[in-house]
Amino acid sequence: MPHTAQIPSHRKPRRSASRIALRAGVASGVLGTLAVAGATGSASAAEPVTETIEMPTLTANLSAAMAAAADSTQQMATSYELRAEQDAAVAKAAKEAKADREQAEKKAEEKAAAKKKAAEEAAAKRAAERETASRSAARTTLAPSTSASTSTSTSSGTSTASTQSAGAPASGSAASVIAFLKSHVGDAYVMGGTGPHSWDCSGLTQAAFRSVGVDLPRTSQEQSTAGTQVSVSSAQPGDLLYWGGAGSAYHVGVYIGNGQYLDAANPGKGVVIQDLSGYPASGAIRLL
């Protein structure tokens, strides 16, 4: 007998039958265990062998995923909040820019209006200065109605030489026109003035002739073609005088005799009586 005959064999018995059971479940993020049990069907009826395998837990991975999702949600919320702030800032800037633009446009309009007004006032001032300058520059003697008139007084035997026609005495409507004009001597000159105590040149002459039923146009240009043209040398009291061309006259007055005329001169003089020798007229109009 071999010396090992009484020693039981350490070799595991062969399994003639097996039963495997798998249990799996997720509770609090833990995967259950897989149990494998087997039993031998040998004659010796050996005790069944049971093996247990622990599956890895998913708790750490799940927590990481949830944390990542939370971070993503927070980032999106932050992005939306930042975008809302940016949109609000853009809207505010646009509103302020619109207000600034409207304010600038308003200031520009006010500046343009002030500039226009200043230009109109300057133009009126220049016109008055031109009128004054032209009167000062033209210092020629008015041609007399007769080249030389000599009258002899039989009562005294003396004679007087006249170098300028005094004109026939005014009568009727002409006298009324002159009386109206003289009643306003000293009134102010105002551009566009038509009375009762401030006038421009054509406003005064229009009112004077209207007082005797003669309806003159409003401007000096129109008045210079309103009646019968006569020479300045043959002008009679009550005739309208004009300076400049017929139809383009820039000033008018009325001849009152004795080489004088009455007009609304300029802002510095107002309504005055002046000598034709100092400012000869360009033409005359007979209206009466």
C-alpha positions in Angstrom: 0.0 0.0 0.0 1.4 3.3 -0.9 2.3 5.5 2.0 -0.2 8.1 0.8 -3.1 5.8 0.6 -4.7 7.0 3.9 -4.3 10.7 3.1 -7.4 12.3 1.8 -7.1 13.9 -1.5 -6.8 17.8 -1.5 -8.2 18.0 -5.0 -11.6 19.7 -5.2 -14.3 17.4 -6.2 -15.8 17.8 -9.7 -19.0 19.7 -9.9 -21.7 17.6 -11.5 -24.4 20.3 -11.3 -24.4 24.1 -10.6 -26.8 26.7 -9.8 -26.1 30.4 -10.5 -28.2 33.2 -9.2 -27.8 36.9 -10.0 -29.3 39.5 -7.9 -28.9 43.1 -8.9 -30.5 46.3 -7.5 -29.8 49.8 -7.1 -30.4 51.2 -3.6 -28.7 54.5 -2.7 -26.6 54.2 -5.7 -25.2 50.7 -4.9 -25.3 47.8 -7.3 -26.1 44.6 -5.5 -24.0 41.6 -5.4 -23.8 38.7 -7.8 -24.0 35.3 -6.0 -22.9 32.2 -7.5 -23.6 29.0 -5.7 -22.7 25.5 -6.8 -23.2 22.2 -5.3 -21.5 18.9 -6.2 -23.5 15.9 -7.0 -20.9 13.4 -6.0 -21.6 10.4 -4.0 -19.8 11.8 -1.0 -22.4 14.7 -0.9 -19.8 17.4 -0.3 -21.0 20.8 1.1 -21.9 23.4 -1.5 -19.3 26.2 -2.2 -20.6 29.8 -2.3 -18.5 32.7 -3.9 -19.4 36.5 -3.5 -18.2 39.2 -5.9 -18.5 42.8 -4.8 -19.5 45.1 -7.8 -18.0 48.6 -7.9 -20.2 51.4 -6.5 -21.3 54.2 -8.8 -21.9 56.8 -6.1 -18.8 58.9 -6.9 -19.4 59.0 -10.6 -23.0 60.0 -10.1 -22.1 62.8 -7.7 -19.5 64.1 -10.1 -22.1 64.1 -12.9 -24.6 65.9 -10.8 -22.0 68.5 -9.7 -21.1 69.1 -13.4 -24.8 69.6 -14.3 -25.1 72.1 -11.4 -22.1 74.0 -12.6 -23.4 74.1 -16.2 -26.8 75.4 -14.9 -25.0 78.1 -12.8 -22.9 79.1 -15.8 -26.0 79.4 -18.0 -27.8 81.5 -15.4 -24.7 83.8 -15.0 -24.6 84.1 -18.8 -28.3 85.1 -19.0 -27.9 87.6 -16.2 -24.8 89.1 -17.9 -26.6 89.3 -21.2 -29.6 91.1 -19.5 -27.3 93.6 -18.0 -25.6 94.2 -21.3 -29.0 94.7 -23.1 -30.1 97.1 -20.3 -26.8 99.1 -20.7 -27.3 99.3 -24.5 -30.9 100.5 -24.2 -29.9 103.1 -21.6 -27.0 104.3 -23.9 -29.3 104.5 -26.9 -31.9 106.5 -24.9 -29.2 108.9 -23.6 -27.8 109.3 -27.2 -31.3 110.1 -28.5 -31.8 112.7 -25.8 -28.4 114.3 -26.5 -29.2 114.3 -30.3 -32.6 116.0 -29.7 -31.0 118.6 -27.4 -28.3 119.3 -30.0 -30.9 119.7 -32.8 -32.9 122.1 -30.7 -29.8 124.2 -29.9 -28.9 124.2 -33.6 -32.4 125.4 -34.6 -32.2 128.2 -31.9 -28.8 129.2 -33.2 -30.0 129.2 -36.8 -33.0 131.4 -35.9 -30.8 133.8 -34.0 -28.3 133.9 -36.9 -31.2 134.6 -39.3 -32.5 137.4 -37.1 -29.1 139.0 -36.8 -28.6 138.8 -40.6 -32.0 140.5 -41.2 -31.1 143.3 -38.7 -27.7 143.7 -40.3 -29.2 143.9 -43.8 -31.6 146.6 -42.6 -28.8 148.5 -41.0 -26.7 148.3 -44.2 -29.6 149.5 -46.3 -30.0 152.5 -44.0 -26.2 153.2 -44.1 -26.2 152.9 -47.9 -29.0 155.4 -48.1 -27.2 157.9 -45.9 -23.9 157.4 -47.7 -25.5 157.9 -51.1 -27.1 161.1 -49.9 -23.8 162.4 -48.6 -21.9 161.4 -51.8 -24.3 163.1 -54.3 -23.7 166.8 -53.7 -24.7 168.3 -57.0 -27.0 171.2 -57.5 -30.6 170.4 -58.6 -31.1 171.8 -62.1 -33.4 174.7 -62.1 -36.7 174.7 -64.0 -35.3 177.6 -66.0 -31.6 178.1 -66.6 -31.7 181.5 -65.2 -34.7 183.4 -64.0 -34.6 187.1 -63.4 -37.6 189.0 -62.0 -37.9 192.7 -61.7 -39.9 194.4 -59.0 -41.6 197.4 -60.5 -42.6 198.8 -57.1 -39.0 198.9 -55.8 -37.0 198.9 -59.0 -34.9 196.1 -57.6 -34.2 192.8 -59.3 -33.5 189.4 -57.9 -31.7 186.6 -59.7 -33.0 183.1 -59.0 -30.8 180.1 -59.8 -33.5 177.6 -58.8 -37.2 177.4 -59.4 -39.4 177.7 -56.3 -42.3 176.0 -58.1 -45.8 177.1 -58.2 -47.6 177.5 -54.9 -49.3 174.3 -53.8 -53.1 174.3 -53.9 -55.9 171.9 -53.4 -55.0 168.2 -53.0 -51.2 168.9 -53.3 -51.5 171.3 -50.3 -53.3 168.7 -48.3 -50.6 166.1 -49.0 -47.9 168.6 -47.9 -49.8 169.5 -44.8 -50.2 165.8 -43.9 -46.5 165.3 -44.4 -45.5 168.3 -42.3 -47.7 167.2 -39.5 -45.5 164.2 -39.1 -42.1 165.9 -39.2 -40.1 164.5 -36.3 -41.7 161.0 -36.3 -39.4 158.0 -36.2 -38.1 156.0 -39.1 -38.8 152.3 -38.8 -38.2 149.8 -41.5 -41.7 148.6 -42.7 -43.4 151.3 -40.6 -46.8 152.6 -41.8 -47.7 154.9 -38.9 -49.2 156.5 -37.1 -45.9 157.8 -35.6 -43.3 155.6 -37.2 -42.7 155.2 -40.9 -40.4 154.1 -43.7 -40.2 156.2 -46.8 -42.9 154.5 -48.9 -45.2 154.0 -45.9 -45.2 157.8 -45.3 -45.9 158.7 -48.9 -48.6 156.1 -49.2 -50.4 157.5 -46.2 -50.0 161.1 -47.4 -51.6 160.5 -50.8 -54.2 158.2 -49.3 -55.4 161.2 -47.3 -56.5 162.9 -50.5 -57.9 159.7 -52.1 -54.9 158.5 -54.1 -54.2 154.9 -53.5 -50.4 154.3 -54.0 -48.7 150.9 -54.0 -46.8 150.0 -50.8 -43.2 149.8 -52.0 -40.9 152.5 -53.4 -40.2 150.3 -56.5 -43.9 150.2 -57.3 -44.6 153.9 -56.4 -41.9 155.0 -58.9 -44.1 153.9 -61.8 -47.5 154.7 -60.3 -48.2 158.0 -62.1 -46.9 160.3 -64.9 -43.2 160.6 -65.2 -41.9 164.2 -65.2 -38.4 165.6 -65.0 -37.0 166.6 -61.6 -36.3 170.1 -62.9 -40.0 170.6 -63.6 -41.3 169.1 -60.4 -44.1 170.9 -58.7 -45.1 170.8 -55.0 -47.0 167.6 -54.3 -45.0 165.5 -56.9 -43.5 162.2 -55.8 -39.7 162.0 -56.0 -37.8 158.8 -56.2 -34.2 157.8 -56.1 -32.9 154.9 -58.2 -34.4 153.7 -61.5 -38.1 153.8 -62.3 -39.4 150.4 -61.2 -36.3 149.8 -59.1 -36.3 152.8 -56.8 -34.9 152.4 -53.3 -36.3 155.6 -51.8 -39.1 158.1 -52.2 -40.2 161.4 -50.9 -42.5 164.4 -51.8 -41.4 167.7 -53.3 -42.7 170.6 -51.2 -41.3 173.5 -53.2 -38.4 175.9 -52.9 -35.9 173.1 -53.8 -36.9 171.1 -50.8 -38.6 167.7 -50.2 -40.0 165.9 -47.2 -39.3 162.2 -46.5 -38.8 159.5 -43.9 -35.1 159.6 -44.3 -33.4 156.9 -42.1 -33.3 155.7 -38.5 -30.9 158.5 -37.6 -33.0 161.4 -39.0 -36.6 160.2 -38.9 -39.2 162.3 -40.9 -37.4 165.5 -42.0 -37.4 168.3 -44.6 -34.3 168.4 -46.7 -32.7 170.2 -49.7 -32.6 168.6 -53.0 -29.2 170.1 -53.6 -27.8 167.8 -51.0 -29.4 164.6 -52.4 -30.8 165.1 -56.0 -33.6 162.8 -56.9 -33.5 160.5 -59.9 -37.0 161.2 -61.1 -40.4 162.6 -60.4 -44.0 161.3 -60.6 -47.1 163.5 -61.0 -50.1 162.0 -59.2 -52.3 165.1 -58.7 
